[in-house]
Amino acid sequence: VRGKLERGNTIELPDYWEGLVDSDTITVQLTANKTFQQLYVERIEDNKVYIKELSDKLINCFYFIQAERKDVDKMEVEY
């Protein structure tokens, strides 16, 4: 899932994610837009990602969220 967060601090994940991905494997990449921001993921719960900014500035960022699927076997790396 990817997009832009310009208002608020919550990214809502698609409904189908709850049955499709392992919630323990969710990773979030945040890229500040236009100004320097100290962004971090506060928590992930109820199919939502909550973002914070260290100095309480308004959040304006791009996001890229990934997770492992839980409906297939885990991939094994072969050397």
N, C-alpha and C positions, 0 to 999 in steps of 0.2 A: 504494500500500500504506500502511495506517495502523495504528497500534496503540499499545500501552503497553509500555515496557521497565522492569521492576521488579527483575529479577535478572540479574546478569551485565552484559556490555557488548557483546553481539553481537545484531544483528538479522539473521535469516535471511530472504532474499528468496525468493519462490515459485520453484519449479523451472522453471516455464514462462517466467520472465523472461529466462533465458539466450538463448532463441531468439526472444524477442519484442522486447526493448528494446536500444538502443544503450548499452552500458555507459559510454561516455564522456559521456553526457548525464544520468546519475543525479544528482538533487539530493535533499538530505535536510534537513528542517526538524525541529528538536528543541525541545520546550517542557518546561521543568523542572516537576515536580509536587511540590507541598507546600513545598519549600524552594528557596532560591536555589542554583543549580548553574552551574558554568562548563563547559558541555558543548561538545564538538566532535567531528567525524568524524575519526578517526585514519586510516582507510583503508577502501577498498571493494575486496574481492577474493574470488574463489571464491564469488560469489553471496551474500556476507555484507557487512554494514556494521558496522564496529568503532567503538564510541563510547568516548571518554575524558572524564574529569572532571578539570579542572585541579588540584584539590587532593586528588585520590584519594578523594573521598567516594563512597558507594554511589550508583549511578545509579538514578534514578526519574524517568522522563520519558515524554512522548507523542512519537510520531514520525509524520511524513507524508513519504513517499518517492514521487518522480515520475521519469519518464524518457520520452524520445522513443521511439516504436516504430520498429523497423527494417524491418518488413515492408511499409511503405507509404512513398510519396514524402514528403519533407519538405514541410511547409506553407509556402507562399509568402504573405507579407503584401502585400496590395494597398492602396494609399492612395487 
